[in-house]
Amino acid sequence: MEHAATRPSKPSSNISEIVSKFAKVCKLRSIGVISSENANQKNYHHHHHNYHNPNNNTSSLGEDSSDATEETECYGEKVHPQPVEVLGRSNVCADGEIMKLFDEVSALKLAYVQLQEAHIPYKPEKIMAADELVVSQLEVLCKIKHAYKERKVTNKAKLDSSACSHLQVEIESSEMLLEDLKSQVNAKDFEILRLKQKLQELELANVGLVEKIRQISMQKKNARVLSMTTLEDAFKATSKSIHDFAKPLISMMKASGWDLDLAAKSIEDAVVFSKRSHKKYAFEAYIARIMFLGIAFKSYNVDAVMRFDDPIDTLTEFPNSDFAEFCRKKYLLVVHPMLEASFFGNLDHRAFLLSGKHPRTPFYHIFAKMAKWVWVLQGIAASIDPQAKIFTVDRGSKFSDVHMESVEGFEGATVADQEQAIPTVELMVMPGFKVGESFMRSRVYLSDLR
């Protein structure tokens, strides 16, 4: 009996070593097999240890409670078994591999039970065979573990490679987008620079316009004071130029054999002249009537005309100007073809004008001077007041020194004789102007009060 009690001590040491190896390699809790196997294992384990050491209840309790403890000791070190984590299909292991792992663990448990059963009765051959079976199952588990680690490393490398490839695509796409954005920024910078330059040009232009507006405003402020005097001077110069043109016209008519009395009567039939020499006013009235006929007040610059003392120089310098057209049109109306033919024996003046030229003769020179002052008078009046108007005086109107001026210098009557002494208008020699609230008095020939 003593021999029987001491003989299985060596196999028991081997079994403890195998269990320690199993706990160290797998680091798993005991999973267990079917209930009958578990019951047999527990009964065998309890019987085996009671057989060899009836008083060793503590050792039996330690073996049976291996499933309930959180820690075990292996070679004097604490081993912390970890629960098996079942990973989903999205992780590294597939469902089939997990089932295979469970099968191998179950096979290992079964081999371990066979190893225990080989000790009772003690059969060395079965013990060695069971031991080799346990070792082979452990090797299979080690291979599974190594394959898992290799697959994990491989999958990680693939994931890293895929992530790198994806990142590389994103980087290239981002670089292309960056280049596109850079080109857009450059275009915007160029556009901003162009707009800044344009803004500077506009600001400089605005400065010039502001200065020009200021000067024009100052000129307009001074124009009210200066222009009325200028307008009066232009009105007097116009009246004088009409008189200056009528004088040679009458002389040439007289020299050509024209009946001046009949010509004056054809202009104003019922006018009674106190002196025969006063019939010249009929010709002046005729010339003024045609020169101011169809006048349309519009503001224009008269500096170009006033810059030249000789109006012929102005016509030569600006042959297609409005002033040149004005001279051409008015000459053809004032000087009748019969008059021109009687004066010069030809119609060369007309031919020149109709061809777009202006003759340089003394007669046309006097006419151009008169046309110049009529043109200037209209321009100045319209510049002062765009609503300027010409007013006329009818024959028979009572004289008023507010709106009229006598060509013969009538001074007016005393207050006592005012009703009886006020003369009437026989002939309007030159029309008057209303500019703003001011009047340029019309020039009239009055009836004889004697």
Secondary structure, DSSP 8 states (H G I E B T S, - for coil): -HHHHHTTHHHHHHHHHHHHHHHHHH--------HHHHHHHHHHHHHHHHHH-TT-HHHHHHHHGGGT-S-EEETTEEE---------TTSSS-HHHHHHHHHHHHHHHHHHHHHHHTTTTT-HHHHHHHHHHHHHHHHHHHHHHHHHHHHHHHHHHHHHHHHHHHHHHHHHHHHHHHHHHHHHHHHHHHHHHHHHHHHHHHHHHHHHHHHHHHHHHHHHHHHHHHHHHHHHHHHHHHHHHHHHHHHHHHHHHHHTT--HHHHHHHH-TT---SSGGGGHHHHHHHHHHHHTTT--------HHHHT-SSHHHHHHH-TTSHHHHHHHHHHHHHS-HHHHHHHHSS-HHHHHHHTT-----HHHHHHHHHHHHHHHHHHHHHHH-TT-EEE---TT-B--TTTEEETT------STTHHHH--BEEEEEE-EEEETTEEE-EEEEE----
